[in-house]
Every structure is written in C-alpha cells, then in structure tokens.
C-alpha cells in the first residue's frame, strides 16, 4: 500500500522520505490546478544536442518538469548526452 503522510510515503510497511522532486510537485499542485510536464523521447531526435534544444524550448515555454527517456531507448550514452547538453543550456 502506498500512502502519503506529511513529508513521507509509506510503501509496504516502509516509511520513505519525500525527495526534492516530489516536494516540488506537491508544492506546485497546491499553488495551481495542474502541472505542465514535457516528455522528450530521445528516439525521436537524431542527436543529443537536438533533444537538449527541445528541452530548452520546453523550459522556456513554461514546462514545470521535463522527463527524458523512452520505452525503446537504444542507447544509454545518447540519454546521457541529452542530459549533459541540457545542463549546459
């Protein structure tokens, strides 16, 4: 069973602290009716730089969270490259 208790989650008898991202999500949900998530599938981009540019554009458009990954990601190196290039921008 998963349940929220203040700043912790309970899962299968364990009490886990809420992390930085979960705190951000809860805070933003309290402030607004919803969140704008952007999902970037690196398989849809020819280069890591192109995927990072998409992430930058999403950030500039007001995305609250940017998720990078896909169900058929063929290269961990490509994903690492996207994150590396995004951090530079």
Secondary structure, DSSP 8 states (H G I E B T S, - for coil): -EEEETTEEEETTEEEE--HHHHHHHHHHHHSS---EEEE-GGG-SSHHHHHHHHHHHHHTT-SEEEE--TT---HHHHHHHHHHHHH-
